[in-house]
Amino acid sequence: MSKSPEDALKVIQSHAEGVLQSDLWKILGVDSRKCSRLVKKLLDDGLVERIEFRKDGIKTFVLKAVRCPVDPSLILAGDELIPCIACDLECKAEECPRLLDWMYQLAISEAEK
């Protein structure tokens, strides 16, 4: 099965400390040339950073996912902030009246677009 840049990004994102490029191709089950092309695409898209690293005297690179700012629209319903951000209630999301009201308002504002 062919691996995509998204597959490589998921692996990199799952390792907060980063992944050695020399290990990534083994994890993905692709050859090193294919891995290099996947990494180049992720670098070109600004989704990962590559940091030079020496392992056993051999130069390789640590790949880390770039942290992207959160899209503010993901925590807003119209002009309202998601209630869970500052909520002090200990409840289940499925039963939270504040969250359910917020989701209802979000659905209404999306329908109006």
C-alpha positions in Angstrom: 0.0 0.0 0.0 1.4 3.4 -1.0 2.0 5.8 1.8 1.0 9.5 1.6 2.5 12.6 3.2 -0.5 12.5 5.5 0.5 9.1 6.8 4.0 10.4 7.5 2.6 13.4 9.2 0.5 11.3 11.5 3.5 9.3 12.6 5.5 12.4 13.2 2.7 14.1 15.2 2.4 11.0 17.3 5.9 11.5 18.6 6.1 14.8 20.6 9.9 14.5 20.8 10.1 14.0 17.0 11.1 11.1 14.8 14.4 10.3 13.2 14.1 10.5 9.5 16.2 7.4 9.4 13.5 5.6 11.4 10.5 7.1 9.7 10.9 5.1 6.5 11.1 1.9 8.5 8.0 2.8 10.5 6.1 3.6 7.2 7.4 0.5 5.4 8.8 2.5 2.5 12.2 2.9 1.0 14.4 5.8 2.0 13.9 7.6 -1.3 10.1 7.5 -1.0 10.4 8.7 2.6 12.6 11.6 1.4 9.9 12.6 -1.1 7.2 12.5 1.6 9.3 14.5 4.0 10.1 17.1 1.3 6.4 17.6 0.7 5.7 18.1 4.4 8.6 20.5 4.6 7.5 22.5 1.5 4.0 22.7 3.0 5.4 24.0 6.3 3.9 21.1 8.3 7.2 19.7 9.8 10.6 21.0 10.7 13.8 19.1 10.2 16.6 19.4 12.8 20.1 18.0 12.1 21.0 15.2 14.6 23.9 12.8 15.0 23.2 9.2 15.9 26.2 7.0 16.5 28.3 9.6 14.6 26.0 9.4 11.5 24.2 12.5 10.5 20.4 12.2 10.3 17.5 14.5 11.0 14.8 14.7 13.7 11.4 15.5 12.2 9.0 17.4 14.4 5.4 18.5 13.5 5.0 22.3 13.3 2.4 23.5 15.8 -0.2 25.5 13.9 -2.4 28.0 15.7 -5.9 26.9 16.4 -8.5 28.2 13.9 -10.6 30.5 16.2 -13.7 29.5 14.3 -13.4 26.1 15.8 -14.1 27.4 19.3 -16.8 29.9 18.3 -20.5 29.6 17.5 -21.1 32.9 15.7 -19.6 35.3 18.2 -19.9 33.0 21.2 -16.9 31.1 22.7 -17.3 27.4 23.3 -18.6 27.1 26.9 -16.2 24.3 27.9 -13.1 26.6 27.7 -13.9 28.3 31.0 -16.4 25.9 32.4 -16.0 24.7 36.0 -18.7 22.0 35.8 -17.7 18.4 35.9 -20.2 16.8 33.5 -20.4 14.5 30.6 -20.2 16.2 27.2 -23.3 14.3 26.0 -25.4 15.6 28.9 -24.0 19.1 29.3 -26.8 21.7 28.8 -24.2 24.5 28.1 -22.5 22.5 25.4 -25.7 21.3 23.9 -27.0 24.9 23.7 -23.7 26.0 22.1 -23.9 23.2 19.5 -27.4 24.2 18.7 -26.4 27.8 18.2 -23.5 26.6 16.0 -25.9 24.6 13.9 -28.1 27.6 13.4 -25.3 29.9 12.5 -23.9 27.3 9.9 -27.4 26.9 8.4 -27.7 30.7 8.0 -24.5 30.9 5.9 
